[in-house]
């Protein structure tokens, strides 16, 4: 018989396996997720919703998967149900992912249909009934390239809407009305009215920022935020109180949900450090960084995230000797994770400074010594190659849509090569 009062949990954007080059941060993320899963049992939640991006890639390292799968199995064996949809990171069409494997073993129920449909094809939204509570649960998985927007606009949800009981809709997409200002120029989302109407709880994910709002015609719309985060920006947002890092616990009484956000990430061990090096020589900058890091507590387990800013007066990146600073000044910390995106080298260092630059110049020279096109000839050829490599190597920005990122890289390449956009 359906229950009039029950508790469930809502988790999104765990991204287990993220920070692939930073094992200590990756371990902190994994422990944050495991702690969130323990909260599900501690709070006696009937079921858990996973609204996408449980893993950072479709096929993560099995060593990352194993403890998470074991924790989910423990929940299932304790009588709790787990309902999951795919996010843009842990789903790839026509390829088996770890989510597929775990679903086959009974660790959770895949809520959303995974069939790829022709654009504009009308389809009926399927749903699952959680027996003990009577809750109806449906969803649409996240997709890259914004393909999920077409799914939302072509769905027929009338049968789901007509169902009795508490209705949950899971999704992994940005809702434009709830996008933070910093993300509006980078993310294309769905409109709130694209969501199926008539649900009591909309379980969102994707943008790594906590919000609580209202669905298209009522109902509670929630994004719990990333459990830990996959970038320094995520960690900054948490440190500044802009988002939670953990899981949402939802209590339903007489059909009305009340949401509590429970943080499970170890904020006390994450230290964000900003260092302005504007106008300093490499030697001065090295001393400045050393002094700034020396102010941080040397507690085992601390994760230091220094962000270097400004333009150096002279010297190269190698001259900063960051690896030396990681070994000495922060020796009491587990690890140091440098962010150099806002650090500019002087013009003289842009190229062949140091042995790395000499090797790079040699390789570029070999490339240009072959039979380069006319537009790579002349004295500016090497600078053009460097600029092209730099532009194409820029990482995708936080919250930047993949299509926008690829378009920006293509436009930059056309500009450097002098190729008109219309002829590309």
DOBADREN-45321 format. One record per residue (C-alpha): residue number from 0; x, y, z; residue in one letter. Coordinates in Angstrom, 2 decimals. Layout:
   pos      east     north        up   code
   NUM         X         Y         Z      a
...
This chain:
   pos      east     north        up   code
     0      0.00      0.00      0.00      x
     1      1.42      3.42     -0.91      x
     2      2.94      5.31      1.99      x
     3      1.76      8.78      3.00      x
     4      5.14      9.61      4.48      x
     5      8.54      8.52      3.21      x
     6     12.10      9.72      2.68      x
     7     14.23      9.47     -0.43      x
     8     17.68     10.73     -1.47      x
     9     18.77     12.60     -4.58      x
    10     22.36     12.62     -5.84      x
    11     23.85     13.97     -9.08      x
    12     27.24     14.62    -10.67      x
    13     29.36     12.33     -8.53      x
    14     31.89     12.08    -11.40      x
    15     33.72      9.15     -9.82      x
    16     37.11      8.87    -11.55      x
    17     37.51     12.60    -12.21      x
    18     40.84     14.34    -11.55      x
    19     42.70     11.58    -13.45      x
    20     46.13     13.19    -12.96      x
    21     45.59     13.96     -9.27      x
    22     45.22     10.72     -7.28      x
    23     44.83     12.46     -3.92      x
    24     42.00     14.67     -5.16      x
    25     40.44     11.70     -6.94      x
    26     40.50      9.79     -3.64      x
    27     38.87     12.72     -1.80      x
    28     36.13     12.83     -4.42      x
    29     35.55      9.08     -4.17      x
    30     35.31      9.24     -0.37      x
    31     32.82     12.13     -0.64      x
    32     30.60      9.94     -2.83      x
    33     30.90      6.96     -0.49      x
    34     30.02      9.21      2.44      x
    35     26.94     10.44      0.55      x
    36     25.85      6.85     -0.06      x
    37     26.26      6.11      3.66      x
    38     23.96      9.06      4.41      x
    39     21.23      7.30      2.37      x
    40     21.23      4.46      4.90      x
    41     21.75      6.66      7.94      x
    42     18.72      8.78      7.05      x
    43     16.63      5.68      6.32      x
    44     15.82      6.74      2.77      x
    45     13.49      4.39      0.93      x
    46     15.18      4.93     -2.40      x
    47     18.01      6.85     -4.06      x
    48     17.81      8.87     -7.27      x
    49     21.03      9.27     -9.27      x
    50     20.45     12.04    -11.80      x
    51     23.38     11.49    -14.12      x
    52     27.18     11.48    -14.23      x
    53     27.76      8.89    -11.53      x
    54     31.06      8.26    -13.33      x
    55     33.31     10.74    -15.11      x
    56     33.68      8.55    -18.19      x
    57     31.61      5.68    -19.60      x
    58     34.37      3.19    -18.78      x
    59     36.28      4.43    -15.72      x
    60     39.08      2.61    -13.93      x
    61     37.61     -0.55    -12.29      x
    62     39.44      0.43     -9.10      x
    63     37.24      3.55     -8.98      x
    64     34.07      1.63     -9.77      x
    65     34.51     -1.20     -7.26      x
    66     33.97      0.65     -3.93      x
    67     31.03      2.62     -5.35      x
    68     29.41     -0.52     -6.74      x
    69     29.90     -2.26     -3.38      x
    70     28.26      0.66     -1.53      x
    71     25.30      0.62     -3.92      x
    72     25.02     -3.15     -3.51      x
    73     24.91     -2.68      0.28      x
    74     22.00     -0.27     -0.11      x
    75     20.10     -2.70     -2.32      x
    76     20.71     -5.60      0.07      x
    77     19.37     -3.41      2.89      x
    78     16.10     -3.11      0.95      x
    79     16.63      0.30     -0.63      x
    80     16.01      0.90     -4.31      x
    81     18.30      2.87     -6.62      x
    82     16.97      4.61     -9.76      x
    83     19.47      6.11    -12.18      x
    84     19.65      8.00    -15.44      x
    85     22.72      8.63    -17.58      x
    86     24.52     11.94    -17.69      x
    87     26.50     13.45    -20.54      x
    88     29.72     11.98    -19.12      x
    89     28.73      8.40    -18.37      x
    90     26.71      7.65    -21.49      x
    91     27.93      7.03    -25.03      x
    92     25.56      5.82    -27.74      x
    93     26.29      2.34    -29.14      x
    94     28.81      1.57    -26.41      x
    95     28.52     -0.39    -23.18      x
    96     29.29      1.65    -20.07      x
    97     29.81      0.71    -16.44      x
    98     26.26      1.89    -15.76      x
    99     24.99     -0.76    -18.17      x
   100     27.05     -3.41    -16.36      x
   101     25.83     -2.34    -12.91      x
   102     22.23     -2.21    -14.08      x
   103     22.54     -5.78    -15.40      x
   104     23.76     -6.94    -11.98      x
   105     20.73     -5.40    -10.27      x
   106     22.56     -2.60     -8.46      x
   107     20.06     -0.07     -9.78      x
   108     17.18      0.39    -12.20      x
   109     17.80      2.41    -15.37      x
   110     14.86      4.78    -15.45      x
   111     15.25      6.53    -18.79      x
   112     14.88      4.90    -22.21      x
   113     18.19      4.81    -24.03      x
   114     16.95      4.37    -27.61      x
   115     18.25      6.96    -30.07      x
   116     15.32      8.43    -31.98      x
   117     15.01     10.47    -35.13      x
   118     14.64     14.18    -34.45      x
   119     11.03     15.19    -33.83      x
   120      9.78     11.62    -33.38      x
   121      6.97     11.58    -30.82      x
   122      7.47      9.06    -28.02      x
   123      5.67      8.02    -24.83      x
   124      7.43      8.51    -21.50      x
   125      7.77      5.18    -19.64      x
   126      7.90      5.06    -15.83      x
   127      8.63      2.76    -12.92      x
   128      6.54      2.27     -9.79      x
   129      8.41      2.10     -6.50      x
   130      6.31     -0.55     -4.81      x
   131      6.70      0.28     -1.09      x
   132      6.04      4.01     -1.50      x
   133      3.85      4.01     -4.62      x
   134      6.02      6.75     -6.16      x
   135      6.04      6.92     -9.96      x
   136      9.52      7.60    -11.35      x
   137     10.38      8.60    -14.93      x
   138     13.28     10.39    -16.56      x
   139     15.31     11.49    -19.57      x
   140     19.06     10.87    -19.64      x
   141     21.57     13.55    -20.52      x
   142     23.19     13.66    -23.94      x
   143     26.10     15.51    -25.47      x
   144     25.51     17.96    -28.32      x
   145     22.20     19.00    -26.74      x
   146     20.36     15.99    -28.17      x
   147     18.33     15.69    -24.98      x
   148     16.55     18.97    -25.78      x
   149     14.85     17.28    -28.72      x
   150     13.81     14.40    -26.47      x
   151     12.12     16.76    -24.00      x
   152     10.20     18.55    -26.72      x
   153      9.00     15.36    -28.40      x
   154      7.90     13.44    -25.29      x
   155      4.28     12.50    -24.62      x
   156      3.96     12.45    -20.83      x
   157      0.18     12.42    -20.54      x
   158     -0.05      8.81    -19.33      x
   159      2.60      9.47    -16.69      x
   160      0.87     12.66    -15.62      x
   161     -2.44     10.84    -15.21      x
   162     -0.94      8.31    -12.79      x
   163     -1.92      8.53     -9.11      x
   164      0.60      8.97     -6.32      x
   165      3.79     10.96     -5.90      x
   166      5.52     11.55     -9.26      x
   167      9.27     12.04     -9.75      x
   168     10.96     13.13    -12.96      x
   169     14.74     12.74    -13.28      x
   170     16.76     14.75    -15.80      x
   171     20.35     15.78    -16.51      x
   172     20.17     19.15    -18.25      x
   173     20.58     22.81    -17.43      x
   174     17.33     24.68    -16.86      x
   175     17.77     28.15    -18.34      x
   176     15.68     29.86    -15.68      x
   177     18.01     28.53    -12.97      x
   178     21.38     29.04    -14.64      x
   179     23.82     31.17    -12.63      x
   180     24.82     34.37    -14.49      x
   181     28.38     33.07    -14.96      x
   182     27.10     30.11    -17.00      x
   183     24.45     31.74    -19.17      x
   184     26.87     32.60    -21.96      x
   185     28.34     29.09    -22.03      x
   186     25.50     26.60    -21.61      x
   187     22.45     25.95    -23.74      x
   188     19.77     24.46    -21.57      x
   189     16.14     23.50    -21.70      x
   190     13.35     25.81    -20.69      x
   191     11.46     24.99    -17.53      x
   192      8.36     24.49    -19.66      x
   193     10.17     21.74    -21.58      x
   194      9.90     19.54    -18.49      x
   195      6.81     17.31    -18.23      x
   196      4.12     19.07    -16.23      x
   197      2.33     17.58    -13.27      x
   198      5.25     16.12    -11.29      x
   199      5.77     16.54     -7.56      x
   200      9.58     16.42     -7.63      x
   201     11.98     17.22    -10.48      x
   202     15.38     15.62     -9.77      x
   203     17.96     17.54    -11.79      x
   204     21.69     17.41    -12.37      x
   205     24.39     18.66    -14.75      x
   206     25.46     22.20    -13.81      x
   207     27.26     21.40    -10.50      x
   208     25.45     24.22     -8.69      x
   209     22.75     23.69     -6.06      x
   210     19.35     25.25     -6.58      x
   211     15.79     24.68     -5.46      x
   212     12.89     26.05     -7.49      x
   213      9.54     25.23     -9.00      x
   214      8.55     23.02    -11.93      x
   215      6.51     24.14    -14.96      x
   216      3.17     24.13    -13.14      x
   217      4.22     23.54     -9.56      x
   218      6.23     20.79     -7.94      x
   219      9.69     21.10     -6.42      x
   220     12.63     21.37     -8.82      x
   221     16.05     20.57     -7.31      x
   222     19.67     20.26     -8.35      x
   223     21.76     19.07     -5.37      x
   224     25.04     20.24     -6.96      x
   225     28.13     18.12     -7.58      x
   226     29.06     15.77     -4.76      x
   227     32.65     17.07     -4.81      x
   228     33.35     18.81     -8.12      x
   229     35.57     18.39    -11.14      x
   230     37.30     21.78    -11.31      x
   231     38.79     24.51     -9.17      x
   232     35.72     26.61     -9.99      x
   233     33.50     23.96     -8.40      x
   234     35.66     24.03     -5.27      x
   235     35.60     27.84     -5.19      x
   236     31.80     27.89     -5.47      x
   237     31.56     25.51     -2.52      x
   238     34.06     27.48     -0.44      x
   239     32.11     30.70     -1.09      x
   240     28.79     29.09     -0.17      x
   241     27.38     29.25     -3.69      x
   242     26.67     25.52     -3.80      x
   243     26.46     22.42     -1.64      x
   244     28.70     19.39     -2.08      x
   245     26.79     16.25     -1.25      x
   246     23.30     14.82     -1.40      x
   247     19.70     15.99     -0.99      x
   248     17.46     14.22      1.52      x
   249     13.78     14.65      0.69      x
   250     10.99     14.00      3.18      x
   251      7.51     13.56      1.67      x
   252      4.45     14.07      3.86      x
   253      0.95     14.05      2.39      x
   254      2.47     14.49     -1.07      x
   255      4.55     17.55     -0.14      x
   256      8.36     17.27     -0.36      x
   257     10.77     19.05      1.99      x
   258     14.42     19.19      0.93      x
   259     17.53     19.14      3.12      x
   260     21.01     19.41      1.61      x
   261     23.66     17.32      3.36      x
   262     27.28     18.16      2.58      x
   263     29.64     15.20      2.42      x
   264     32.81     16.67      0.86      x
   265     35.76     17.36      3.20      x
   266     35.93     21.14      2.85      x
   267     38.34     21.47      5.77      x
   268     41.14     19.77      3.79      x
   269     40.72     21.77      0.57      x
   270     42.76     24.97      0.59      x
   271     42.39     27.47     -2.27      x
   272     45.31     29.88     -2.62      x
   273     45.51     32.87     -4.99      x
   274     48.93     34.37     -5.78      x
   275     49.32     37.55     -7.91      x
   276     52.71     37.59     -9.64      x
   277     52.18     40.68    -11.83      x
   278     55.44     42.37    -12.76      x
   279     57.67     39.98    -10.87      x
   280     60.72     38.21    -12.20      x
   281     60.76     34.44    -12.11      x
   282     63.05     34.51     -9.06      x
   283     60.80     36.98     -7.23      x
   284     57.72     34.98     -8.19      x
   285     59.29     31.77     -6.85      x
   286     59.93     33.49     -3.50      x
   287     56.41     34.96     -3.44      x
   288     54.80     31.59     -4.06      x
   289     57.00     29.92     -1.46      x
   290     56.08     32.52      1.15      x
   291     52.36     32.27      0.36      x
   292     52.32     28.48      0.54      x
   293     54.31     28.65      3.74      x
   294     51.36     30.43      5.37      x
   295     49.12     27.39      4.88      x
   296     48.72     24.81      7.66      x
   297     50.95     21.80      7.07      x
   298     48.39     19.16      8.01      x
   299     48.62     15.72      6.43      x
   300     45.70     15.28      4.09      x
   301     45.49     18.92      3.01      x
   302     44.87     19.49     -0.70      x
   303     46.41     22.78     -1.83      x
   304     45.08     24.47     -4.98      x
   305     47.32     27.48     -5.76      x
   306     46.11     29.71     -8.61      x
   307     48.84     31.87    -10.13      x
   308     47.80     35.17    -11.75      x
   309     49.38     38.07    -13.60      x
   310     52.16     38.57    -16.16      x
   311     55.77     37.84    -15.24      x
   312     58.36     40.55    -15.97      x
   313     60.84     37.96    -17.20      x
   314     61.65     34.27    -17.10      x
   315     59.88     31.11    -18.13      x
   316     57.53     28.62    -16.53      x
   317     60.48     26.31    -15.93      x
   318     62.26     29.09    -14.02      x
   319     59.43     29.17    -11.45      x
   320     60.51     25.66    -10.33      x
   321     56.99     24.71     -9.26      x
   322     57.93     21.07     -8.79      x
   323     60.50     22.15     -6.21      x
   324     57.83     24.16     -4.38      x
   325     55.52     21.16     -4.39      x
   326     58.19     19.04     -2.74      x
   327     59.42     21.52     -0.11      x
   328     57.14     24.39      0.88      x
   329     54.03     22.19      0.92      x
   330     55.70     19.03      2.20      x
   331     53.19     18.75      5.05      x
   332     50.32     18.51      2.57      x
   333     49.32     15.45      0.67      x
   334     49.45     17.21     -2.66      x
   335     49.61     20.52     -4.53      x
   336     47.50     21.18     -7.63      x
   337     48.59     24.19     -9.68      x
   338     46.22     26.34    -11.74      x
   339     48.15     28.37    -14.33      x
   340     45.28     29.42    -16.59      x
   341     45.57     33.11    -15.54      x
   342     49.36     33.27    -15.59      x
   343     50.99     35.03    -18.55      x
   344     54.64     34.73    -19.52      x
   345     56.50     37.75    -20.93      x
   346     56.78     38.00    -24.70      x
   347     60.44     36.98    -24.57      x
   348     59.47     33.73    -22.88      x
   349     56.84     32.94    -25.49      x
   350     58.82     30.50    -27.51      x
   351     62.31     29.17    -27.21      x
   352     63.19     30.03    -23.60      x
   353     64.80     27.06    -21.86      x
   354     65.47     23.54    -23.11      x
   355     61.78     22.72    -23.59      x
   356     61.42     25.72    -25.90      x
   357     64.53     24.72    -27.82      x
   358     63.13     21.25    -28.44      x
   359     59.78     22.72    -29.46      x
   360     61.47     25.13    -31.89      x
   361     63.48     22.27    -33.37      x
   362     60.34     20.19    -33.96      x
   363     58.45     23.13    -35.46      x
   364     61.43     23.80    -37.70      x
   365     61.32     20.23    -38.94      x
   366     57.60     20.55    -39.63      x
   367     58.08     23.75    -41.64      x
   368     61.12     22.37    -43.45      x
   369     59.00     19.84    -45.29      x
   370     56.67     21.23    -47.92      x
   371     54.45     23.67    -46.01      x
   372     51.60     25.56    -47.70      x
   373     52.23     29.10    -48.84      x
   374     50.45     30.55    -45.84      x
   375     53.02     28.93    -43.49      x
   376     56.06     30.36    -45.26      x
   377     58.01     33.42    -44.20      x
   378     59.39     34.70    -40.90      x
   379     56.07     34.44    -39.03      x
   380     55.57     30.73    -39.74      x
   381     56.96     29.49    -36.41      x
   382     54.93     32.00    -34.41      x
   383     51.82     30.93    -36.33      x
   384     52.39     27.27    -35.51      x
   385     52.89     28.09    -31.84      x
   386     49.70     30.14    -31.75      x
   387     47.73     27.38    -33.47      x
   388     49.00     24.71    -31.07      x
   389     48.21     26.96    -28.10      x
   390     44.66     27.68    -29.30      x
   391     43.87     24.06    -30.14      x
   392     45.23     22.95    -26.77      x
   393     43.07     25.23    -24.66      x
   394     40.94     23.17    -22.26      x
   395     37.18     23.33    -22.29      x
   396     35.93     26.00    -19.92      x
   397     33.84     25.28    -16.83      x
   398     30.26     24.92    -17.97      x
   399     31.14     25.53    -21.63      x
   400     28.98     23.51    -24.01      x
   401     30.98     21.05    -26.12      x
   402     29.57     22.46    -29.35      x
   403     30.53     26.01    -28.30      x
   404     34.03     24.83    -27.33      x
   405     34.59     23.10    -30.67      x
   406     33.25     26.10    -32.58      x
   407     35.58     28.44    -30.69      x
   408     38.59     26.26    -31.46      x
   409     37.61     26.05    -35.15      x
   410     37.13     29.83    -35.38      x
   411     40.53     30.41    -33.76      x
   412     42.20     28.03    -36.22      x
   413     40.56     29.79    -39.18      x
   414     41.72     33.16    -37.86      x
   415     45.32     31.99    -37.49      x
   416     45.35     30.24    -40.86      x
   417     43.57     33.10    -42.60      x
   418     40.78     30.83    -43.83      x
   419     37.36     32.51    -44.19      x
   420     34.67     30.78    -42.17      x
   421     32.35     30.33    -45.13      x
   422     34.99     28.38    -47.07      x
   423     35.79     25.96    -44.24      x
